[in-house]
Amino acid sequence: MSDHNIIDLSKHREERALLADRGLTPDGGELQDICPLGVALRVLDDEMNGKPLSLTYNEIIAMVMGLDQTFDVLNRLCSKKRLNKGDLHFLFEAMQSPLTSIERFKNDTAG
């Protein structure tokens, strides 16, 4: 693996974690503005076209948070005996937004 495919996540780990807890990025933006699914699709497309890996710390944090809540929603949906088509909305929302409130999932029909 070449160096252009390596991202050093060790720098400023505590600062990034604190900002992520507040929904902010190190450059003052909001994580809510980053679509984890869009980032993943862009990375796959770049890889298929032979382009080097290009991810920011913010995108990585957003993807991790989006995946975490997506798995949380999947676990909740799997525990139900029946699914309504509307229940899948929670899954798609979790995949597209890193800061969707888990409390909302707990209090709504998917919970």
N, C-alpha and C positions, 0 to 999 in steps of 0.2 A: 504494500500500500504506500503510495507516495505521500509526501508531507502536505500537499495541497488538499488531501482528504482527511486531515486530522484537525480537530478543533480542541483547543486546550480549555477545558472547563474548570481548571483548578484556580484560575485567577478570580479574585474577588467573590468567592463562593458565598460567604456570609452576607455580603451586601446584596447580591442578587436574590438570595433567599428571602431576605427581609423585604426587599422591594416587591418580589413576587407575591408575598403574603398580603401586600397592600394593593396588588393589582397594577403595579407600576413597572416600567422598564428603566434600566439605568440611564437612558437618554431622556427620561421624563415623559415618555409616551405611556399609553395604556395597553396592557396585555389584551384587553377586550377587543382591541382593533386588529389583532392577529388571528387569522383563521387557521387552526392547526391542520385541518384537512387540506386546505389550499397549499400550505407549506409542504406537506407530504407529497401531494401530487406534483408540485413544482420540482421537488428534489428527484422524484422518480423520472419525470420528463427530462430533466437535465442529465441524469445518469444515462438514460436511453440515447440521448443525443451526444454523448461523449463529453459533456461539459463538466468542469470540476465542481466539487461539492461547495455550495455557497449557502451557509446558514449563519444567522446571527444568534447571540446568546438569547435574545428575546424570543426568537422563533423556537429555539430549543425548549425554553421554559414554557412557552405557550403549548407546544406539542405535548410535553410531559403532563401539564395540568389538564389538557384536553383528553389525553388517553386515560388519565386517572379517573376523571369523572365519567368518561364513556364506559369504563369497566364497572364503575359503581352503578350506573344506570342499567347496564346489561345484567348485573347480578340481581338487581331489584326486579327487572322484568322476568328473569328466569324463575324467580320464586313465585310468580303468579300462576294460577291455574288456567286463566284465560287472558288473552291479550286483545285489546281493542286496537283498531288501526291507529287511533289517535295516540296510543301509548308509544308508538315508534317515533313520534315527533320529539319526545324527550331524548331519544337516542341520537337523532340527527342534530338536534340542538347542541347536545354535549360534544359531538364531534366537531362542530363548527365554531364553538366559542370556549375559550379556556377558563372563563370565569362565570359560567352559568351557575346559579345558586343551587347547591346540593339540597339545601333546605326546601327549595321549591319542589324538587323531585320527591322528597320525603313526604311533603304535605299534599301532593297531588295524586292522581289516580295511579301513577307508575310506582308509587311508594309502597 
